[in-house]
């Protein structure tokens, strides 16, 4: 299973409608078609901050895993919401530091009209459990081993 398919098969990612479109070498891109149920306003289509955050966390995690080669859960995420997200979203993530036990990634989010709606910096855990964690439950060993491929 490819890293892209692994992330696209995450139940929460599927439920939100996030689609990882590119991943590799510390970079990832994803899209999220904005739906009515993503809104924080019952009378308008404005993405709830948690929806934008979920997109950021997903694409950031994928970028990190593409270089860490292991499941890499989020340790910390700081996000700045720059404008209301009222249309489909796209996010790009780039690893800025891949250290011995953590990686740092920068993520930018834009809407369909290219408005910059959010910027984030995340820190992800990259080692320590020898590949075994709740995140690897049910994932075959060959897939965990090939995450950086």
Secondary structure, DSSP 4 states (H G I P E B T S, - for coil): --HHHHHHT-HHHHHHTEEEEEEETTEEEEEE---GGGEEETTEEEE-HHHHHHHHHHHHHHHHHHHH-S---EEEEEEEE-S---S-EEEEEEEEEE-SSEEEEEEEEEETT--EEEEEEEEEE--SSTT-SGGGTTS-HHHHHTTT-
